């Protein structure tokens, strides 16, 4: 590998561009000179701008000048030097030519203590279905699941991002149109506020039958999102037309728009997308002026204003309903958003140009990953007083009890891939972590919501230390670490952790147990027959060792079974969940589909057309699994173990 010129290395270091990275095996991989130069170009300069943001942890501003004043968030003024800590909030220091942002944030958050070392369930909302489900599940279905989970002792109900998307053709929950607005596809159509029956009461609206019949256990049942979107948006549009025809006089609607001023620009943007296409970079000045005007008379814009009011209000109502039952609604804030979405239209300077975000090569993605969206710009975030990040966090934190921050390492560093380069040909860019964590801590504190950082995979030790410093729980994905039982006890990490057995990016436990994930990798051409056989042999040894460990620790009764193959997968699952529940993590989360031995996965990372990602209904309906004594027994066992571990 070529040596980096000294001047390029100096510029990169000053700008926070790392000159290489440590691979998963610990080896050092140096960056290429042309790649480093391209990342610097994408950053927009050779170094970060002069500091203009101050962090006052717990209100203590340690780097303030000796003279000047601070304009507080509430409009009052404090003279320098300060005679005590600042109130928490976003303030502005006025001591020179330009005001400088001061973020006064709590250094430690409350963590997971409010959940009392509980347990929870995870399910993608679209996969859920009940007897009342019409084409795709909605928030009422999620509420029914939450009430049922609470009756079994659950403390959390976790789902995937529920953000606005370009449904039906782009349905990945991790490529939303915006991280500020939610997907009206999931609105409860039985409770639409409208004018026909008076303000804030549900109108009598007809609903079409499901787009496709729901299958029974084990059947393949993919959601027809095109039909679902057509059906459900037609109902919403009818309600919106009636609401505005009657004058849109509901005071709750006026309060919503007053407290969410971005909803009108968002609605105008979505309306313009429908008429002029998604590539807003190619819009004419006339179209841009049309969007900026957010015309009152546009029916499409009115639809999106109404739809966002509905879905935001219903999400808030669901959050309150579940909190009253002792259950935290867990949402997910994805790392990025659609490159043709609203966020880059509204805050273009907050995003980098000329690069995409991703990850370097690892053991599974040997060529690296390119996630296809623009990374946030460190300088752009600072220049806009972090408004975009503040809005995205607040949008979620105000409607949930638990928020997972996808790829929390992005608050520390992120892999940038210059346009035209392959995914393995990028560089890590450092972010102003103190400032980013201050925004996160302040917004979480204000909302009273627990925040969890997704720190899976290879992350720097400094990031984990940062999470501990702020009492931000991390995550463990236990299934991915089961191979460790070949060398010692089952490893389940300590407190301040949310432990999942499986999640949306893994094979279900039954598929792992039977080696289905190995066969899937072979079918995708990722491994050959010889490697497939080797991995099956390894899995057999891990399975046997896992059974021995669960028997040794009293979480599994081997009975007369001669070996792991003779044990039912649900028996092993129950023992493994009990072992997790008996361990130190503050929250243990089971995937709903694992409870009955589902073999098919919801998402296969690194695939698109090769696999039907993000569209499969659960094999069992709510009524089927809720009435299943075996599921009830498994949850009772999980609940007992958690209660015993709590003391």
N, C-alpha and C positions, 0 to 999 in steps of 0.2 A: 504494500500500500504506500502511495506517495506521501511524502512529508508535507504538512501544511505550511505554507509560507508564514513567517513570523508575524507579518502585519495582519494577515487574515485570521490567524489564531488569536491575536490580541483583540481584534474587532469582535470576533465571535464571543470570546470570554466576556468582554465588556457588555455585550448585548444579551448574555444569558444563553448562548447557544453552546451546548456541550460538544466537545471535540470527538466524542465517541461514547460508547456505552458498554456496560458489562452484560454479556449474554447470560442465559439461565445457568450455564455451566460455570460461570464466573470468569470466563475469558474476556479479554478486552477487545472490542471491535472498533477500530478508529474510523472516523468519518472521512469522506472524500472531499477534496478541496472544492470541486465544483458544486457539490451538494451543500456544503457549509455556506458557500457564497450565495447560492440560490435561496437558502433559508434566511440569510441576512437580508436579501432583497425583499422577501415576503414579509419580514418584520418591519420593513420601511426605513431602515437606517442601520448604522453600524453600532449603535449603542442605545440604551434606553434613555428617554428624556430625563432631565434633571429631576430629582425627587420633588413631588408636589403633593404627596399623600403622607399623612402622619397617622400612626395607629396609637391610640391611647387605651391600653388594656386596663379594664376596670376604671376608666376615666382618667388614668394617670398619664399625662402628656410629658414625656421625658426629654423631647428634643425641641421644645418650644424656644423661640428667641426671647430675649430679655424684654422686648418692648413690642407693642402692637395690641391687637384685640382678636377675640374669637367671636364670630357671629354664630350663636347657637341655633339649633334646628327650630326652636320655638320663636325665633326672632329677637331674643334678648342678646345682650352683649356682655362678654367677660373680658376684663382688661388683663394684659400680661404685665408682670408675672402672675401666674395663677395662685390663688390662696387655698386651693383644694381641688379635688378631682372634678372632672367634667361630668355632666349627666350623660348617660348612654345615648348615642344618636350620631347623626351625620352633621358635622359643623364645618365652619370655614375659618381658617386662620388668615387674618389680614395684617401682614407685617411687611410686605413688599409690594411689587408692582401687580402681582396676580394673586388672588385668593388661593389658598391651598386646602384641600380636603382633609378633615380630621375625622377619623372613624373611632368613636369611643365605644368599645365593645366589651362584654364580659369575657374574661379569660377562660372560665370553666362553665360548661353547661350542666344541666341536671342529669343528662344521660338516661339510661333505661330504668332507673329506680322506680319510676312511676308505674311500670308494668309489673313490678314485683317478681322478677325472675320467672316470667311466665312462658307460655308457648303460643304459637300462632299457626295459621294455615296460609298457604300461598296458592293462588290460582289466577291465571289470566282471565279477565272478565269475559272476553269473547268466548272462552271455552265453556263457561258456565251456561247451563240452561235448566229452566224449570217448566212446570206445566203451563205457565203463563207467557213464556218467552216467545216473542214474535221476531223471527228471522235472526236476531242476535240478542244476547243478554243485555240488560240495562242495569241502572243503579238500583232499581227495586229488587232485582234478582240478587244483586250483591248484598243489599240490606237483609234479604231473607237468609242468605248464607251466613252473614255476620251474626244474626240473632241465633241461628242454630249453633254456630261455633261457640258463642257466648254460653249457651245452655250446657255445653260440654266442658266449659272452663277456660276457653281460649281467651288470650289477652290481646291478640293482634290478628288482623286480616290483611294480607299483603297481596297486591296485584301489580301488574305492569303499568307503564305510563298510559295515562288516559288523555293524552293531548290531541289537539286538532291535527288531522292528517288529510292528505289528498286521497281520501277514500273515494272510489273503491280500488283504484289501480295501484296505489302505494300504501300498503297497510302496515308496514313495519312500525311498531310503537317507538322505535328508536330513530326514526327519521320524520319527526313531526313538522307540520307547517310552522308551528310556533311553540316555544316553551312557556308562553304566557297565557295561552287559551286552550280550552278543553274541547274534547270531541263530542259534538252533539249527537252522534250516532248512539251514545249510551244513555241518552235522556229517557226518563220514564214517561212514555207517551200517555199514560193514564192520568198524569198529574201535570198538565200543561196549563199555566196561567194564561187566561185569555179574556176576551170581552163578552163572549156569548153567555157566560154564566155569572159575570161580574168579576171584578178584580181579584186576582190570586186564587181563583177557583177553577177546577179542571173543566174544560169544555167537553161536550160529548162528541168525540171525533172517531170516525170509523177507522178500523185497523185491518189491513190485509192479512191473510193467513201467512204462516211461515213460508219463507222462500223455498225451503226444501224440508221434507219430513225428517224428524229427528230419529237417528238410528238407535238401536239397542246396544247392549254391552258388546264391545269388541268390533262394532261396525265402523267403517270409514265414513266420516261425515264432515266434509269441508264446508265452511260457511260460504255462501254466495254473497260476497260483500257488495257486488254491484246491485243485486236485487234488494238486499237489506238497506243499502243507502237510498235507493230509489223510493222504496216504500216508506222508510222512516222520515226522510227529508220532506216527502210530500205532505205527511201529516204535520210536521213542524212548520212547513211553509204555509199551510192552510191556517194554522193557529196564528202565525205571525201576521198574515194578511188581515185576519179578523181583529187581532189586537190593535194594529195600527189604524185600521178602518174606523175603529171605535174611539180613536184619539190617543191610544197608548197612555191612558190616564192613571195606571196603577202607580201609586207612590213608591212601591218597592222597585219598580223599573227605573224611576227617576233617581232614586238613591243609588242604585247599582251603577248607572252611567256616570253619576257625579263622582263616585268613588273609584271608578275604573275608566279614566278618560281615554285610555288607549283602545277601548272597544270600538269606537267609531272609526278611527284609522284602520283598524284590523278589518272591520266589516267592509269598508270601502275597498281595501286591498283585495279581499276575497271576491268581491263583486267584479273588480277589474280583471282579476285572474280568469274568471269565467268568460269574459268577453274578449280579452286580448292575449291570453296565453300566460304561462307561468314564468317565462323568462323576462322578469321585470327589468333586467339590464338593457333589453332591446326596446322597451316602451318609448314612445315619442314623448315630447314635452307636454303635449296635450293630454295624453293619458296620465302622466305623472301629476299634472295639475288637477285632473279629475279625481284621482285618488286622494290628493292632499285636501281637496274640498270636502270629501266625505259627504256627498250630496244626500240631503234629507229624503228626496223623493225616489231614490233608487230602491226598487223592490228587493233586489238581491242583498244590498247592504242592510236593509231593514231585517231581512231574514237572519243574517248573521248576528246582528245586534240582539235580536230576540232569542236566538238559539243560545248565545253565550250567557245571557241572563238566566235562561232556564237551567242549563247544565251547571253553571257556577252555583246557583242557588240550591240545586238538588245535591250537589257534592257537599256543600256546606251543611245541608240538612242531614245527609247520611253521616257525616263526621260527628255531628252532635248526637245523633241517634245512637251510634255505636259507642261513643264515649259514655253515654248514659248507661250502657250495658257493660261498661268496663273493658271495652275493646278499642284498640287503636287502629284506625284505618291507615294502612301503609301504602303510600304512593312512591313513585320512582321518578326522579328527575334525570332524564337522559343527558348524555354528555353533549350531544350536538343537535342540530336541526337541519331540515331540508335546505339545500343551497338555494332553492327557488322560493323559499318561504317568506313569511312576513318579517321575521326577526332581522334578516339581513336587509330588507327594504327599510325598516324603521330605524335600525342602528347600524348602518354599514360600517362605520368606523370602529365598532366593537369587534369586527371580524377581520382576520388576516386575508390578504389577497395573494394569490399565487402559490398556495399550499393547501393541502388537506391534512386532516388528523388521522392517526392510525396507531400502529404498534409495530415494533421491530420483530424479526423472526424469533419464534420460540419453538418448543418441542412439538406443538400441534400445528401451528401455522408457520411452516418452515420458510415461507417466502415473505413473511410479514403480513400485515393487514392495512388496507386503505379503506377507511370508513366512509369516504366520499363527501364529507362536509368540511366547511372551513373552520379552522381553530379560532378561538378567541384571541384577539390581539392584546398583548399586555399593555402597550402604549395606548391603544384605543380605549380600553377599559378605564384606564386612569384619566384620560382626557375627557371622558364623559361621566366622571365621578361614580363609576361602577353602576350606573343606572340600570343597564340591561341585566346584570347579574342580580341586582337587588329586586327588580321586578319579577324575574323568573323564579327566584327563591320565594318571594312573598306570595306569588300566585299559588304555589303548592302548600306552603307552610300554613296558610290560613284555612285550608280545607282538609287537613289530615292530622292525625296524631303521631304519625311516624313517617319520615321521609328518608329514602335511600338516595344518596348522591352517587350516581353512576360514575365509575372510574375517578374516584376522589383524588387520585394521583395527579389529575389535571390541574389541581390547585397548587401543585408543586412543580410539575414538569409535564410536557406532552410531546409525543413524537410527531414532528412535522415532516410531511412528504412534499417536496416542491413539485409543482405541476410538471408533468412529463417524465417524472422519475418513478421507478418501481417502488413498491411498498417497503422493500428492505433497504432502500437507498434514501434514508432520511436522517434527521438529527433531533435530539431532544432539545426543547426550548424551555428554559426556566421561567417561572412566573413569580410575581411578587407575592409570595405565599403569605406573608404576615398580613398584607392588606386583604387578600382573598379570604383567608380564614376569619379575619375580623368581620367582614361583611356576612359571612355564613353564621358566625356566632351571634352577631347582633340580630339578624333576621330570625334565627331560631329562638332566641331569647324573647323577642317581641311576640312571637306567635305562640310560645309555650309548647312547641312541638319538638319531639325527639328526632335528632338527625343521626343517620348511620352512614358511615363512609365505606363504600365498596372498595376495599383494598386487597382484592384477590390477586393471585399471581405474584410475579416478582416486583416488589416495590422497594424503594430505598428505605433503609432503617430510619432516616430522618423523617419520612412521612409518618411512619407508625409512631414515632416519638411525638410528632406534632399532634396526632390524634389523641394520644394520652394526655398531652399538655392541656388540651381543651375539653377533656372528658367526652370525646366523640367516639362512640362505639365503632369498631370495625366489624368485619365479617369473616366467617369461615365457611367453606363449602366442603363438608365432611366427606362426601363421596369421592372427591378428587384427591383425598389424602388417605384413603383406606389402604393403599399399598404399604403404608408405614407399619401395618400390623405384622409384616414379615420380619420386622426388626425390633419390635417392642410393643408396648401397650397401645391401645387405640388412642390416638392423639386428638383430644378435643380441648381447644384453647380456653383460657380463663375468662374472668368477668370482663365487662365492657365489650362484649362481643355478641353478635347475632349469628347463631350457628344454623345454617341451612343444610339439610341432607343433600337435596338436589335443587336446581333452579331452572329457569327458562333456557339456559344455554347448555344444559347437560342432558344426557339420556336419563329417563326415569330409572328408579332403583331396580325394578324388575328387569329392564333391558340391560343394565350394567351387570346384574347377577347372572343373566343368561348369555352375556357376551354379545348382545345385540349391537352395542356401540362399536365393537370391534368389526363386526360384519359390515356395519354402515361405513366405516372408514375404508374397508376394502372395496365396497361397492362404488365409493366415490373416487377410487384410484389413488388414495392417499398412502396405502400400504399394499404390498404384494402378498402372495399366498404364503410365502415363508414367514414373513413378519406377522401375518394373521395368525398362523399356527403358534408362533412364539408368544404372541400376546394372549392367546387363549390359554396356553400353558401357565403363563404368569398369573392370569386371572383365576385359574383353578387353585393355585397355591394361595393367592390372597383370600379367596372365598373360604378355603379350609382354615386358614389362620384366623379369619374374622369369626368364624363359628367357634373355634377354640377359645378365642378371647371373650366372646359374649357368654359362653358357657362358664368360663373361669370366673367371670365377674358377676355371675348370677342373673344375667339378663336373657338367657336362652336355655331352654330345656331341650337337650339333644334327644332325649327319649330313646327310642329304638332305632333312630335313623343311623344308617351305616356311614353316611358322609354328607357333605353339603348338598349334593344333588338330590338327596332324599328328603330334604327339608323344604317345606313350602316357602316361597319367597316372602309371603306375608308374615310368616313366623320370624324369619330373620329380620325383616323390616321392623316388626314390633320390638324385637330385642334391641336393635340398633337405635331406634327412636327413644327407647327407655334409657339406654346408656347415655344418649345425648341429654335427655331430660334430667338425668342424675348428675350431670357434670356442671362445671362452673358458669358457662355462658349465661348472660342475663336473659336472653331470649332464644328459644329453640323453635325453628319454623319447619313444619312438614309440608310437603307439596301434596295438595289434595288428591291428585291422580295417583300418587304412590300408594294411597291407602287401599286400593283394590288391585294393585299390581299392573298398572298400565305399562305397555311396552313401547308405545309410539311416543316420540318426542314432539314438543311444540315448535322447536327451532333447532336447526343444525347450523351452527356458526360457520361462516365462510361459504355458505351456499345461497343461491337465489332460486333460479329456475329448476335446479336439481332436486329441490325438496319443497313441499307445500308448507312453508314456514308461516307462522302467525295466523293460521286459519282453521285449525282443527278443533271441533267441539269435543268436550270430554265424552268418553264412551258411556258414562252413566249420568243420568239426569239428577238434579237435586233430590227429587223424591226417591230415586232408587238408592242413592248412597245414604241419604238421611234415615231411611227405614231399614238399613242393613245392620243387623246385630253385630256382625264382625267388625264393621267400621266403628260402631259405638264402643265395643270392647277395646279396640286399639286406642281410641282417644281417651277412654277412661284410664287405661294403663299409663298413657303419656301424662295425663293430668295428675295421677297419683304420684308418679315419679317426680314431677316438678314440685308438687306440694311438699313431698318428703325432703327434696333437696333444699327447699326454702327454709325448712326447720319449723 
